[in-house]
């Protein structure tokens, strides 16, 4: 329920909901950090480096383990 959001990220949630209104079907689902390790590690890397980037063909050494686990989990 958007009006019940007390998170400091409530504005982000509200913007996502507004953007989703223009799409035919969108499902939002909470996923715990343990199920989202790769995204968490990449976010931490961006915070440490104070920027974000796109890697093609390779990944940063600090997230290689997470990428391998994610790929193995979906095989």
PyMOL CGO cylinders between C-alpha atoms (Angstrom):
from pymol import cmd
from pymol.cgo import CYLINDER

trace = [
    CYLINDER, 0.00, 0.00, 0.00, 1.81, 3.16, -1.21, 0.3, 1, 1, 1, 1, 1, 1,
    CYLINDER, 1.81, 3.16, -1.21, 0.16, 5.48, 1.33, 0.3, 1, 1, 1, 1, 1, 1,
    CYLINDER, 0.16, 5.48, 1.33, 1.44, 3.29, 4.19, 0.3, 1, 1, 1, 1, 1, 1,
    CYLINDER, 1.44, 3.29, 4.19, 5.10, 3.58, 3.15, 0.3, 1, 1, 1, 1, 1, 1,
    CYLINDER, 5.10, 3.58, 3.15, 7.24, 5.00, 5.92, 0.3, 1, 1, 1, 1, 1, 1,
    CYLINDER, 7.24, 5.00, 5.92, 10.53, 4.10, 4.28, 0.3, 1, 1, 1, 1, 1, 1,
    CYLINDER, 10.53, 4.10, 4.28, 13.02, 6.81, 3.37, 0.3, 1, 1, 1, 1, 1, 1,
    CYLINDER, 13.02, 6.81, 3.37, 12.68, 5.40, -0.16, 0.3, 1, 1, 1, 1, 1, 1,
    CYLINDER, 12.68, 5.40, -0.16, 8.91, 5.92, -0.32, 0.3, 1, 1, 1, 1, 1, 1,
    CYLINDER, 8.91, 5.92, -0.32, 9.37, 8.48, -3.12, 0.3, 1, 1, 1, 1, 1, 1,
    CYLINDER, 9.37, 8.48, -3.12, 11.19, 5.86, -5.24, 0.3, 1, 1, 1, 1, 1, 1,
    CYLINDER, 11.19, 5.86, -5.24, 8.37, 3.38, -4.66, 0.3, 1, 1, 1, 1, 1, 1,
    CYLINDER, 8.37, 3.38, -4.66, 5.82, 6.02, -5.61, 0.3, 1, 1, 1, 1, 1, 1,
    CYLINDER, 5.82, 6.02, -5.61, 7.70, 6.87, -8.84, 0.3, 1, 1, 1, 1, 1, 1,
    CYLINDER, 7.70, 6.87, -8.84, 7.91, 3.17, -9.76, 0.3, 1, 1, 1, 1, 1, 1,
    CYLINDER, 7.91, 3.17, -9.76, 4.17, 2.75, -9.21, 0.3, 1, 1, 1, 1, 1, 1,
    CYLINDER, 4.17, 2.75, -9.21, 3.41, 5.80, -11.33, 0.3, 1, 1, 1, 1, 1, 1,
    CYLINDER, 3.41, 5.80, -11.33, 5.68, 4.58, -14.16, 0.3, 1, 1, 1, 1, 1, 1,
    CYLINDER, 5.68, 4.58, -14.16, 4.07, 1.12, -14.01, 0.3, 1, 1, 1, 1, 1, 1,
    CYLINDER, 4.07, 1.12, -14.01, 0.61, 2.57, -14.61, 0.3, 1, 1, 1, 1, 1, 1,
    CYLINDER, 0.61, 2.57, -14.61, 1.56, 3.12, -18.25, 0.3, 1, 1, 1, 1, 1, 1,
    CYLINDER, 1.56, 3.12, -18.25, 2.55, -0.52, -18.82, 0.3, 1, 1, 1, 1, 1, 1,
    CYLINDER, 2.55, -0.52, -18.82, 0.19, -3.39, -19.63, 0.3, 1, 1, 1, 1, 1, 1,
    CYLINDER, 0.19, -3.39, -19.63, 1.23, -5.64, -16.73, 0.3, 1, 1, 1, 1, 1, 1,
    CYLINDER, 1.23, -5.64, -16.73, 3.69, -5.08, -13.90, 0.3, 1, 1, 1, 1, 1, 1,
    CYLINDER, 3.69, -5.08, -13.90, 4.13, -7.18, -10.77, 0.3, 1, 1, 1, 1, 1, 1,
    CYLINDER, 4.13, -7.18, -10.77, 6.08, -5.83, -7.81, 0.3, 1, 1, 1, 1, 1, 1,
    CYLINDER, 6.08, -5.83, -7.81, 7.40, -8.36, -5.35, 0.3, 1, 1, 1, 1, 1, 1,
    CYLINDER, 7.40, -8.36, -5.35, 9.62, -7.98, -2.30, 0.3, 1, 1, 1, 1, 1, 1,
    CYLINDER, 9.62, -7.98, -2.30, 12.76, -10.08, -2.58, 0.3, 1, 1, 1, 1, 1, 1,
    CYLINDER, 12.76, -10.08, -2.58, 15.07, -10.46, 0.39, 0.3, 1, 1, 1, 1, 1, 1,
    CYLINDER, 15.07, -10.46, 0.39, 18.74, -9.62, 0.14, 0.3, 1, 1, 1, 1, 1, 1,
    CYLINDER, 18.74, -9.62, 0.14, 19.67, -13.31, 0.28, 0.3, 1, 1, 1, 1, 1, 1,
    CYLINDER, 19.67, -13.31, 0.28, 17.85, -13.75, -3.04, 0.3, 1, 1, 1, 1, 1, 1,
    CYLINDER, 17.85, -13.75, -3.04, 19.37, -10.63, -4.53, 0.3, 1, 1, 1, 1, 1, 1,
    CYLINDER, 19.37, -10.63, -4.53, 23.04, -10.94, -3.62, 0.3, 1, 1, 1, 1, 1, 1,
    CYLINDER, 23.04, -10.94, -3.62, 24.43, -9.88, -6.99, 0.3, 1, 1, 1, 1, 1, 1,
    CYLINDER, 24.43, -9.88, -6.99, 22.42, -6.65, -7.15, 0.3, 1, 1, 1, 1, 1, 1,
    CYLINDER, 22.42, -6.65, -7.15, 23.43, -5.87, -3.58, 0.3, 1, 1, 1, 1, 1, 1,
    CYLINDER, 23.43, -5.87, -3.58, 27.13, -6.43, -4.31, 0.3, 1, 1, 1, 1, 1, 1,
    CYLINDER, 27.13, -6.43, -4.31, 26.97, -4.24, -7.42, 0.3, 1, 1, 1, 1, 1, 1,
    CYLINDER, 26.97, -4.24, -7.42, 25.23, -1.49, -5.45, 0.3, 1, 1, 1, 1, 1, 1,
    CYLINDER, 25.23, -1.49, -5.45, 27.92, -1.68, -2.76, 0.3, 1, 1, 1, 1, 1, 1,
    CYLINDER, 27.92, -1.68, -2.76, 30.63, -1.50, -5.46, 0.3, 1, 1, 1, 1, 1, 1,
    CYLINDER, 30.63, -1.50, -5.46, 29.01, 1.60, -6.97, 0.3, 1, 1, 1, 1, 1, 1,
    CYLINDER, 29.01, 1.60, -6.97, 28.88, 3.24, -3.54, 0.3, 1, 1, 1, 1, 1, 1,
    CYLINDER, 28.88, 3.24, -3.54, 32.55, 2.44, -2.86, 0.3, 1, 1, 1, 1, 1, 1,
    CYLINDER, 32.55, 2.44, -2.86, 33.66, 3.76, -6.26, 0.3, 1, 1, 1, 1, 1, 1,
    CYLINDER, 33.66, 3.76, -6.26, 31.19, 6.66, -6.20, 0.3, 1, 1, 1, 1, 1, 1,
    CYLINDER, 31.19, 6.66, -6.20, 30.00, 5.80, -9.73, 0.3, 1, 1, 1, 1, 1, 1,
    CYLINDER, 30.00, 5.80, -9.73, 28.32, 3.06, -11.71, 0.3, 1, 1, 1, 1, 1, 1,
    CYLINDER, 28.32, 3.06, -11.71, 29.37, 1.37, -14.94, 0.3, 1, 1, 1, 1, 1, 1,
    CYLINDER, 29.37, 1.37, -14.94, 28.47, -1.31, -17.45, 0.3, 1, 1, 1, 1, 1, 1,
    CYLINDER, 28.47, -1.31, -17.45, 30.83, -4.20, -18.06, 0.3, 1, 1, 1, 1, 1, 1,
    CYLINDER, 30.83, -4.20, -18.06, 30.67, -6.19, -21.28, 0.3, 1, 1, 1, 1, 1, 1,
    CYLINDER, 30.67, -6.19, -21.28, 32.23, -9.63, -21.48, 0.3, 1, 1, 1, 1, 1, 1,
    CYLINDER, 32.23, -9.63, -21.48, 33.64, -9.61, -17.94, 0.3, 1, 1, 1, 1, 1, 1,
    CYLINDER, 33.64, -9.61, -17.94, 32.71, -8.68, -14.41, 0.3, 1, 1, 1, 1, 1, 1,
    CYLINDER, 32.71, -8.68, -14.41, 34.64, -7.01, -11.58, 0.3, 1, 1, 1, 1, 1, 1,
    CYLINDER, 34.64, -7.01, -11.58, 36.64, -9.46, -9.48, 0.3, 1, 1, 1, 1, 1, 1,
    CYLINDER, 36.64, -9.46, -9.48, 34.73, -8.50, -6.35, 0.3, 1, 1, 1, 1, 1, 1,
    CYLINDER, 34.73, -8.50, -6.35, 31.44, -9.84, -7.77, 0.3, 1, 1, 1, 1, 1, 1,
    CYLINDER, 31.44, -9.84, -7.77, 32.69, -12.87, -9.75, 0.3, 1, 1, 1, 1, 1, 1,
    CYLINDER, 32.69, -12.87, -9.75, 31.58, -15.30, -7.01, 0.3, 1, 1, 1, 1, 1, 1,
    CYLINDER, 31.58, -15.30, -7.01, 28.07, -13.82, -6.93, 0.3, 1, 1, 1, 1, 1, 1,
    CYLINDER, 28.07, -13.82, -6.93, 27.77, -13.97, -10.73, 0.3, 1, 1, 1, 1, 1, 1,
    CYLINDER, 27.77, -13.97, -10.73, 28.89, -17.62, -10.76, 0.3, 1, 1, 1, 1, 1, 1,
    CYLINDER, 28.89, -17.62, -10.76, 26.39, -18.52, -8.02, 0.3, 1, 1, 1, 1, 1, 1,
    CYLINDER, 26.39, -18.52, -8.02, 23.60, -16.68, -9.82, 0.3, 1, 1, 1, 1, 1, 1,
    CYLINDER, 23.60, -16.68, -9.82, 24.36, -18.42, -13.12, 0.3, 1, 1, 1, 1, 1, 1,
    CYLINDER, 24.36, -18.42, -13.12, 24.58, -21.85, -11.45, 0.3, 1, 1, 1, 1, 1, 1,
    CYLINDER, 24.58, -21.85, -11.45, 21.27, -21.29, -9.66, 0.3, 1, 1, 1, 1, 1, 1,
    CYLINDER, 21.27, -21.29, -9.66, 19.51, -20.66, -12.98, 0.3, 1, 1, 1, 1, 1, 1,
    CYLINDER, 19.51, -20.66, -12.98, 21.02, -23.57, -14.94, 0.3, 1, 1, 1, 1, 1, 1,
]
cmd.load_cgo(trace, "trace")
